[in-house]
Amino acid sequence: MLQTTYLELSEDSGSAHKFYEVTVDGTEMSIRYGRIGDPGTTKTTSYPDHAKATAEAAKKIGEKVRKGYAPAVAGQRAKRSVSRRVIVSARSTAKTAPLLWRYKSGSSAFGIFVDDRVCMVGNEAGVVTTLSHDAEVQRQFQLPDGVKCIVADDDWLYAGCDDGNVYDLSGKVPRLAYSIAPDIDIYWLDIHDGVLGVADAKGGICSIDHEDDFLWRQQGKGFSGWMVRCDDNAVHHGHSKGVTSYDWRTGKELWHQPTRGAVLFGWQERDTLYAGMSSNSVLEFHKDGRAGVTFRCDNTIYSCAAAPDGRYVFAGDSSSSVYCFAADGRRLWKLGTGCGSAYSMQYHNERLYIVTTDGSLACIDASEEAVRNAEQGVVPEYVDVKAPRMEAVAPSTNVEVATDPSGGVVVECFEEGGRLRIRVVSPGYHHDWQVQFPKGIREPHARYVVPEIREASRGGFYRAHGEIRRLV
């Protein structure tokens, strides 16, 4: 017989708005949790008998009640709205850029990632599509809500989602990597060596460690923080009042540069930050806080990017144009996208990749010869990539099983301070270090085998890499 307890924590002030549901069915206990109005994340654990499952359920319910949760009826409270970036895009009057190919994702898109292997786009329908550089669609993920951005951390890929979570896209199945506090309405995020920086709708900024714990959290100097970039030393925050850098570990302000106009996008290179501005420009800042070059455009800037070490600087404006500048600020060219304004962009191997207001992922040939031809009105016939008929893979808590740990590293799940943690069991590792590991698949006392465990660059914890299997 099913025994279900449904709890909610909702504050009228607009912060917490989440639910927690516990169901006991025989020897299994299922926990479903998330933001009110969303399907949430479900985790099921098996126990030796019904009495043990019931006892564990009572323990979990008690913990939540002590934190302010109260019994409620599912569906009575409405889902709160999510802040989305609403931008009006005008048609460019410039000549058209040399487009090589274009993929229409079906909905406005912010998320983009490009490396030597793949190109990725994540749209407001929650669909993440991976393509080859030859414009062949390879696979798709379906996340629970709109994709804010896609960011890379070494060999790990993460998508920030409108449901308040961050998903690891590095494997065959999306896994829940970070569950951001429900009162944080994510605008943008970045990650470096397992440490997550998050900017929110109200101008807040925070740093979160590999185990989802806040290192620090504070109100920024402005609002609408559309820029956050993380590196070895700092979390760089761009907002309505300028750019502010904070120590990644303590949150201590390192420097602040006020700006004329609001920061609407940010990019970073090794020693330099670039802020796309509402005041029709891209501003350069050195990472010690010194102001650098101003790259002047003709309209509000929605996105920017740079070639390695700032050799070229690119920008996308509100009139569906893209720009290229030399490092000293000289404008080299301005061309129309032909597919809307660029919400986000990335430069890779003489190609400029953009995702746009009409949901396109477009590949522009940014080589000198191609641009010269485009300025004369000569552009190639681009490939219009059709959306494939394939099943998008949704986030899951299912894990393949293994009976033989050989060829991998064994880790185990244990409880500490009321939370489930992961540590390495195999010899040759620090057994007192924790392992960054997907949240939704952790089960008490379970053991898993992973192909590789890597030490974080900062030390102090490991990261699991590769497809995870549960040992039985």
Long-range contacts (C-beta under 8 A, 24 or more apart in sequence): 3-54, 3-57, 5-57, 5-61, 5-71, 6-71, 6-72, 6-73, 6-74, 7-61, 7-64, 7-65, 7-69, 7-70, 7-71, 7-72, 8-36, 8-69, 8-70, 8-72, 8-77, 9-64, 9-67, 9-68, 9-69, 9-70, 10-36, 10-77, 14-80, 14-183, 15-182, 15-183, 16-68, 16-182, 16-183, 17-77, 17-80, 17-182, 17-183, 18-182, 19-72, 19-74, 20-64, 20-69, 21-74, 22-57, 22-60, 22-61, 23-57, 24-50, 24-53, 24-54, 24-57, 26-50, 26-53, 27-52, 27-53, 28-53, 29-53, 29-56, 29-57, 29-60, 31-60, 34-163, 34-164, 35-79, 35-80, 35-163, 35-164, 35-182, 36-77, 36-78, 36-79, 36-80, 37-77, 37-78, 37-79, 37-80, 38-79, 38-144, 38-145, 38-163, 39-144, 41-165, 41-176, 41-179, 41-395, 41-397, 41-440, 42-397, 43-397, 43-440, 44-397, 45-443, 45-444, 63-418, 82-145, 82-146, 82-162, 82-185, 83-185, 83-187, 83-201, 84-124, 84-146, 84-162, 85-110, 85-187, 85-226, 85-343, 87-302, 87-318, 87-341, 87-343, 87-357, 88-318, 89-318, 89-319, 89-320, 89-340, 89-341, 89-356, 89-357, 89-358, 90-299, 90-318, 90-319, 90-320, 90-341, 91-319, 91-320, 91-336, 92-319, 92-320, 92-321, 92-335, 92-336, 92-337, 92-338, 93-319, 93-336, 94-321, 94-334, 94-335, 94-336, 95-335, 95-336, 95-374, 95-375, 95-377, 96-335, 96-336, 96-337, 96-338, 96-374, 96-379, 97-322, 97-335, 97-336, 97-337, 97-338, 97-352, 97-364, 97-371, 97-374, 97-379, 98-335, 98-364, 98-365, 98-370, 98-371, 98-373, 98-374, 98-379, 98-380, 99-337, 99-338, 99-339, 99-362, 99-363, 99-364, 99-365, 99-379, 99-380, 99-382, 100-135, 100-351, 100-363, 100-364, 100-365, 100-380, 100-382, 100-383, 101-135, 101-362, 101-363, 101-382, 101-383, 101-384, 101-385, 102-339, 102-360, 102-361, 102-362, 102-363, 102-382, 102-383, 102-384, 102-385, 103-129, 103-131, 103-135, 103-137, 103-360, 103-361, 103-362, 103-385, 103-387, 104-358, 104-359, 104-360, 104-384, 104-385, 104-387, 105-129, 105-355, 105-359, 105-360, 105-361, 105-387, 106-359, 106-387, 107-146, 107-359, 108-343, 108-356, 108-357, 108-358, 108-359, 109-147, 109-343, 109-344, 109-355, 109-356, 109-359, 109-360, 109-361, 110-147, 110-148, 110-149, 110-343, 110-344, 110-355, 111-147, 111-148, 111-149, 111-150, 111-159, 111-160, 111-344, 111-355, 112-150, 112-344, 112-345, 112-346, 112-353, 112-354, 112-355, 112-361, 113-150, 113-151, 113-152, 113-157, 113-346, 114-346, 114-348, 114-353, 115-152, 115-348, 116-348, 119-353, 119-361, 119-363, 120-150, 120-157, 120-169, 121-355, 121-361, 122-147, 122-149, 122-150, 122-159, 123-147, 123-355, 123-359, 124-162, 126-161, 126-162, 127-392, 128-159, 128-169, 129-361, 131-361, 131-385, 133-363, 135-363, 135-383, 135-385, 137-385, 137-387, 137-388, 137-390, 139-390, 139-393, 140-388, 140-390, 140-391, 140-392, 140-393, 141-167, 141-169, 141-174, 141-392, 141-393, 141-394, 141-395, 142-392, 142-393, 142-394, 143-167, 143-174, 143-394, 143-395, 144-394, 144-395, 148-186, 148-187, 148-188, 148-189, 149-188, 149-189, 149-344, 151-189, 151-190, 151-191, 153-191, 153-192, 153-193, 153-194, 154-193, 155-465, 156-191, 156-463, 156-465, 158-191, 160-186, 160-188, 160-189, 160-198, 161-186, 162-186, 166-191, 166-196, 167-395, 168-438, 170-465, 171-466, 171-467, 171-468, 172-393, 172-467, 173-393, 173-395, 173-396, 173-398, 174-393, 174-394, 174-395, 174-396, 175-395, 175-396, 175-438, 175-439, 175-440, 175-441, 176-395, 176-438, 176-439, 176-440, 177-436, 177-438, 177-439, 178-208, 178-212, 178-439, 179-212, 179-439, 180-208, 181-214, 187-224, 187-225, 187-226, 188-225, 188-226, 188-227, 188-228, 188-266, 189-228, 190-228, 190-229, 190-230, 190-235, 191-230, 192-230, 192-231, 192-232, 192-248, 193-232, 193-456, 193-457, 193-458, 194-436, 194-456, 194-458, 194-461, 194-463, 195-230, 195-248, 195-458, 196-230, 197-228, 197-229, 197-230, 197-235, 197-237, 197-248, 198-228, 199-225, 199-226, 199-227, 199-228, 199-237, 199-238, 199-239, 200-225, 201-225, 203-239, 203-240, 205-235, 205-237, 205-244, 205-246, 207-235, 207-246, 207-248, 207-249, 207-251, 210-434, 210-436, 210-456, 210-461, 210-463, 211-419, 211-421, 211-434, 211-436, 211-461, 212-439, 215-248, 215-249, 215-250, 215-251, 216-246, 216-249, 216-250, 216-251, 217-251, 218-251, 220-244, 221-256, 222-262, 224-262, 225-263, 226-262, 226-263, 226-264, 226-265, 226-266, 227-263, 227-264, 227-265, 227-266, 227-275, 228-266, 229-266, 229-267, 229-268, 229-273, 231-268, 231-287, 232-457, 233-287, 234-287, 236-266, 236-268, 236-273, 236-287, 238-263, 238-265, 238-266, 238-275, 239-263, 243-273, 243-275, 243-283, 243-285, 245-287, 245-289, 254-289, 255-288, 255-289, 256-289, 257-285, 257-289, 257-291, 259-283, 264-300, 264-301, 264-302, 264-303, 265-301, 265-302, 265-303, 265-304, 265-344, 266-304, 267-304, 267-305, 267-306, 269-306, 269-308, 269-309, 269-310, 270-309, 271-309, 272-306, 272-309, 272-310, 274-304, 274-305, 274-306, 274-310, 274-313, 275-304, 276-301, 276-302, 276-303, 276-304, 276-315, 276-316, 277-301, 280-317, 282-313, 282-315, 282-325, 284-310, 284-313, 293-327, 293-328, 293-329, 294-329, 295-323, 295-325, 295-329, 295-331, 296-329, 296-331, 297-323, 297-334, 298-334, 302-341, 302-342, 302-343, 303-342, 303-343, 303-344, 303-345, 303-354, 304-345, 305-345, 305-346, 305-347, 305-352, 306-347, 307-347, 312-347, 312-366, 314-345, 314-347, 314-352, 314-366, 316-341, 316-342, 316-343, 316-345, 316-354, 317-341, 320-356, 320-357, 322-352, 322-354, 322-364, 324-352, 324-366, 324-371, 332-371, 333-371, 333-375, 335-364, 335-371, 335-374, 335-375, 337-362, 337-364, 338-362, 395-440, 396-440, 397-440, 397-441, 399-441, 399-448, 399-468, 399-469, 399-470, 400-467, 400-468, 400-469, 400-470, 401-469, 401-470, 401-471, 401-472, 402-449, 402-469, 402-470, 402-471, 402-472, 403-471, 403-472, 405-449, 405-471, 407-451, 408-449, 408-450, 408-451, 408-452, 408-469, 409-449, 409-450, 409-451, 409-452, 409-453, 410-447, 410-448, 410-449, 410-471, 411-435, 411-437, 411-447, 411-448, 411-449, 411-450, 411-453, 411-464, 412-445, 412-446, 412-447, 412-448, 413-442, 413-443, 413-444, 413-445, 413-446, 413-447, 413-448, 414-444, 414-445, 415-444, 420-444, 422-448, 422-464, 424-453, 424-462, 426-453, 429-453, 429-462, 430-462, 433-460, 433-461, 433-462, 434-461, 434-462, 435-461, 435-462, 435-463, 435-464, 436-461, 436-462, 436-463, 436-464, 437-464, 437-468, 438-468, 441-468, 441-470, 443-470, 446-470, 446-471, 447-471
